[in-house]
Amino acid sequence: MKRLLIVSIAFISLCLFFAGTKRPLHIFMAGDSTMALKPLYKNVWDSIAGDSIKEAFPERGWGQLLPDFFNENVVIEDYAQNGRSSRTFIEQGWWQKIIDNVQKGDYVVIQFGHNDSAEDRPDRYTPPKQYAENLSRFVDEVKAKGGKPIICTSVVRRRFDAKGTFLDSHGEYVELARQVAKHKNVEMIDMYEKSKDLLINMGKDQSASLFLHIEAGENKIFPDGKIDNTHFKENGARIMASLFVEGLKENRIKSLTKELRSQPIVLH
């Protein structure tokens, strides 16, 4: 009887140990530079000091800011990579890294299109048919692992004509992502429409504040300044991440929305 009691106590203790070390819910991010992790600093040569110094790097991907919105029960694994299309993300092994690590109940957020549509860049271009096939493959392989895919349409580039009218720059790739999500019956967050509405409401001039616009002399990494209407400053990336969170709420993805912080933290 005494031995049985000891065994029972040991079993209960073991169960409590594993319950206390339960693996957090994971969100894996598959995408391009608009979603990717960026370095916080880069080394630059300072001619006055005569040495290499650290300078704050102002670019951020929206996936990089997403952890600020969730509590400790959610882990964000951002595998998004600069310059990758759905095709090169597969060819270079990044997709396999995600699939190898996805567990039952995890989410995989998929956002491509910026580089897939670049016909003038054969190193990344993906024909529309292959793009749709790649998204379908992503969905099928995530489901096979017991994961939950979320397809996102591409965030917009900042493009306005001389009259201040917004101009599209993604062509049919946005609609293809929507069609795959509908055909595969998976969650879809229309980041394109959300970011498009945001830029139109802000207008041509004000929307520049979201993107990597650097004045000459403002940052030593870009001594002559920089105008980049694709990539985001920290505030822009955080706003794009908030649009994704808005989409989670609209789609009533409760396993994620219940883990949101009441107020996003600011760590970057």
Helices and strands as residue ranges (DSSP letters): H 2-20, E 25-31, E 41-46, E 51-56, E 59-60, H 62-65, G 66-69, E 74-78, H 86-91, H 94-101, E 107-111, H 128-144, E 148-152, H 173-184, E 187-189, H 191-206, G 207-210, E 211-214, E 226-233, H 234-250, H 254-257
